[in-house]
């Protein structure tokens, strides 16, 4: 087994991918909320993301009940406010966990 640098670490790459994906979903939710209803093409242009990534994020947001489709485009649901509050709490917890991990890594 060879050693990996931090950048090459499977764990680091996975964490980075998940963070970028969460960021894209949240950014998209913000864009939908600001301009609803909004369609895939307009979202793609606004977010400067390819349409297949927009479709994937829309699917995830719809599965979580945060958006719903309409003939004019995506619309947010009433669950968005609760989600944002829960996300805020979760991010505070993650920040606390990361600080703990950082302390462990410096020992």
Buried (B, 14 or more C-beta within 10 A) or exposed (E): EEEEEEEEEEEEEEEEEEEEBEEBBBBBBBBBBEBBBBBBEBBBEBBEBEEEBBEBBBEBBBEBEBBEEEEEBBBBBEBBEEBBEEEEEEEEEEEEEEEEEEEEEEE
